Each structure stands twice: as structure tokens, then as C-alpha cells.
Amino acid sequence: METLRDILDGAADAVFPPPDGRVTVVPQMSARDAGVLSFTAHAVVFLDEDPDWVRAQLAGVDCDELSAPMHPAFLAALLARTGRRAETIDAMLVARPRAGELPVPLREITDAGHPRVVYARRRRDDVRVWRADGGVLVLGRGIGGRLEVSVEVDAAARGRGLGRRLVGAARYLAGEPVWAQVAPGNARSLRAFQAAGYTPVGGELLMVRA
């Protein structure tokens, strides 16, 4: 696992970096995306920065070494060094593709003005959007070129399982592993993804260009 994509592809197949307490530093795969991935007892920093500098910052964090890669002091040092700004620390989930009939009727649209679509196009490439009765499903290529899903359910349609069906539908559209980032405090969304067959594999912080 020498590149960010190697690491992500391995995680999608349940092959993870060794739980040895170490931190792997790999180059960015795009100028847009930098950040930190946290797996069980192993972290990955994807950043075009001197690995020795990264490890020196980790050594200066006043906490146990397993917690240091996601500690606010370390993340603040990365942000100050790079001039980037942080997204939230999210749970990272992945699901294998499926074949068969979609669990919800969809039609592909080109509505560039929907807030979920606007957000996705700032963070991802090759964005495609589908509308369901009561919500939208968005797929695009994000960190390391992986395929990422996001959904938005209309207020009037919530509480009926539509979010679970939408994220499940992404598995039928994809033809490859589908990734999702969910705020850990968003318990409803986490339950929807897990019910649709997505597996938590770690945590991540995305650092975006200011």
C-alpha cells in the first residue's frame, strides 16, 4: 500500500493498514484534496508535505500516540502549515456494488442549483445527480478518485426510509465500491447507511483549499 488509492482500495476489500500504531504519510492525489484518514491503530496523512515535519508535529502532541493523528493540536498545525481549512471529522463508510432492480425509482437530472449538488461540485469531480420522489442522490469522485455518495431527503419525506433506499440505490448505480462520509453525531444518517449495507471502516478529516 504505497499510494492513497492503494490504501482506499484495500479498505474497500476489508484489507486495512496494520494496527501497529504508526502513521503513513503519502502524497496527495490531487491539488484539491488533503487530509487525514484514521483506521484501527493506524493513520494515513495524505499531504504534499515533508513526512519528517508531519511526524515531528505528531510527536509534539500531548496525548497517546493512537489519538495524536486526529487530535486538534495536530490538525491545527496541518491547517496552519498549508493554509487550508478543515471539514468536520467524519465517519468513513464503504459498500460493495450490487446488481438488480433499484430499491427506489430514480431519474437523472442536471439541476445545478440544488444545494446538495452545489456542495458536491465543490468537493468532487464527475458529479451525477438523480431525483427521487422526495429526495436527491448525488455521486461523484472525491478523495483519491473514489466514488462518493451523498443524499438529501425533503423535509416532508423524512421518517419513511427514503434516505436508506437512496443510499442503497447508489450501490446499484455504481459498479464499484461506494464511499460515504457521515458526521458521527448524525445517528439517523449512520443508521440509514448501515441498514443499506455500508460498513464503517474509519474516520477522516478533509482539508480543503481556502
C-alpha positions in Angstrom: 0.0 0.0 0.0 2.2 2.8 -1.3 -0.4 5.3 -2.5 -3.6 6.8 -1.2 -5.6 4.8 -3.8 -3.9 1.6 -2.7 -5.0 2.2 0.8 -8.6 3.1 -0.1 -8.9 0.1 -2.5 -7.6 -2.2 0.3 -10.1 -0.8 2.8 -12.9 -1.4 0.4 -11.9 -5.0 0.3 -11.5 -5.1 4.2 -7.7 -5.1 3.9 -6.5 -2.4 6.2 -3.2 -0.9 7.2 -1.6 -2.9 10.0 -2.8 -1.9 13.5 0.7 -1.0 14.6 0.2 2.5 16.0 2.1 4.1 13.1 1.3 6.9 10.7 1.7 6.6 7.0 2.4 9.8 5.0 1.5 9.6 1.3 1.3 12.3 -1.4 -1.9 13.9 -2.4 -3.6 12.5 -5.5 -5.0 15.9 -6.4 -4.2 19.5 -5.5 -7.7 19.9 -4.2 -7.8 17.1 -1.5 -5.6 16.7 1.5 -6.3 15.3 4.9 -6.1 12.5 7.5 -7.6 9.0 7.5 -7.9 7.1 10.7 -8.1 3.3 10.8 -7.8 1.0 13.7 -4.5 1.8 15.3 -3.1 3.3 12.1 -3.5 6.7 10.5 -2.8 7.9 7.0 -1.9 11.6 6.2 -2.3 12.4 2.6 -0.5 15.6 2.1 2.3 17.0 -0.1 4.5 17.8 2.9 7.8 16.6 4.3 7.0 13.4 6.2 9.6 14.2 8.8 7.8 17.5 9.6 4.5 15.7 9.9 6.0 13.2 12.3 7.6 15.9 14.3 4.2 17.6 14.8 2.7 14.3 15.9 5.5 13.8 18.4 4.7 17.1 20.0 1.0 16.4 20.7 0.3 15.9 24.4 -1.8 12.6 24.2 -1.3 8.9 23.5 0.2 8.2 20.0 -3.0 6.4 18.8 -5.1 9.6 19.3 -2.5 12.1 18.0 -3.4 12.0 14.3 -6.9 13.2 15.0 -6.0 15.5 17.9 -7.0 19.2 17.5 -3.4 20.3 18.1 -2.0 18.2 15.3 -4.8 19.1 12.9 -4.4 22.8 13.7 -0.7 22.5 12.8 -1.5 21.0 9.5 -4.0 23.7 8.7 -1.6 26.5 9.7 1.2 25.0 7.6 -0.9 24.5 4.5 -3.3 27.5 4.7 -6.2 25.1 4.2 -9.4 24.9 6.2 -11.0 21.9 7.8 -14.2 20.0 7.1 -15.6 18.1 10.1 -14.2 14.8 11.3 -16.5 12.2 9.7 -17.1 8.5 9.9 -15.9 6.8 6.8 -18.1 4.1 5.3 -18.0 1.9 2.2 -20.2 -0.6 0.4 -19.7 -3.0 -2.4 -21.7 -2.6 -5.6 -24.9 -4.6 -6.2 -26.8 -5.8 -9.3 -30.5 -5.9 -9.7 -33.5 -3.6 -9.5 -33.2 -0.2 -7.9 -34.9 0.0 -4.5 -36.4 3.4 -5.4 -37.4 4.9 -8.8 -34.9 7.5 -10.0 -34.5 9.9 -12.9 -31.2 11.5 -13.7 -31.3 15.3 -13.7 -28.9 18.3 -14.4 -30.2 20.7 -11.7 -27.0 22.6 -10.9 -28.8 24.8 -8.4 -29.8 22.2 -5.7 -27.8 22.9 -2.5 -26.6 19.3 -2.3 -25.4 19.4 -5.9 -23.6 22.8 -5.4 -21.8 21.4 -2.4 -20.8 18.2 -4.2 -19.4 20.0 -7.2 -17.0 21.9 -4.9 -15.7 18.7 -3.4 -16.0 16.1 -6.2 -15.4 15.5 -9.9 -17.7 13.9 -12.5 -20.8 14.7 -10.4 -24.1 13.0 -11.4 -27.5 13.6 -9.8 -30.7 11.6 -9.6 -34.1 12.8 -8.4 -36.5 10.5 -6.5 -39.9 11.4 -5.2 -38.9 13.3 -2.1 -35.1 13.5 -2.4 -31.9 13.5 -4.5 -29.0 11.2 -4.8 -25.5 12.5 -5.8 -22.5 10.5 -6.9 -19.0 12.0 -7.7 -15.3 11.3 -7.4 -13.7 12.6 -4.3 -10.7 11.7 -2.2 -8.2 9.6 -4.2 -10.7 9.3 -7.1 -13.0 7.1 -5.1 -16.8 7.2 -5.8 -18.6 9.1 -3.1 -22.4 9.3 -2.4 -24.5 11.9 -0.7 -28.2 12.3 -0.4 -30.8 14.9 0.6 -34.3 14.0 1.7 -37.0 16.6 1.5 -38.4 17.6 4.9 -41.9 16.4 4.0 -40.5 12.9 3.1 -38.4 12.2 6.2 -39.0 9.4 8.6 -40.2 7.0 5.8 -37.0 5.2 5.0 -36.3 7.1 1.8 -32.7 8.0 2.8 -31.9 4.3 3.3 -33.3 3.5 -0.1 -31.4 6.3 -1.8 -28.0 5.3 -0.4 -28.9 1.7 -1.2 -29.7 2.7 -4.8 -26.2 4.2 -5.1 -24.8 0.6 -4.9 -26.8 -0.4 -7.9 -25.7 2.6 -10.0 -22.0 2.4 -9.2 -20.4 -0.8 -10.5 -17.6 -0.2 -7.9 -17.3 0.4 -4.2 -19.2 3.4 -3.0 -17.9 5.6 -0.1 -19.7 7.9 2.3 -18.7 10.4 4.9 -21.1 10.9 7.8 -20.8 13.1 10.8 -20.6 10.8 13.9 -23.3 12.7 15.7 -25.8 12.2 12.8 -27.1 9.0 14.2 -30.1 8.8 11.9 -27.9 9.0 8.8 -25.4 6.5 10.2 -28.3 4.0 10.8 -29.6 4.6 7.2 -26.2 3.9 5.7 -25.6 0.8 7.8 -29.1 -0.5 7.1 -28.3 -0.2 3.3 -25.2 -2.3 3.7 -22.5 0.3 4.3 -19.7 -0.7 6.7 -17.8 1.8 8.9 -14.1 1.5 8.2 -12.5 4.5 9.9 -12.6 8.3 10.3 -11.5 11.1 8.1 -10.7 14.8 8.1 -10.7 16.5 4.7 -8.7 19.7 4.4 -9.9 22.0 1.6 -8.1 24.9 0.0 -9.2 28.2 1.4 
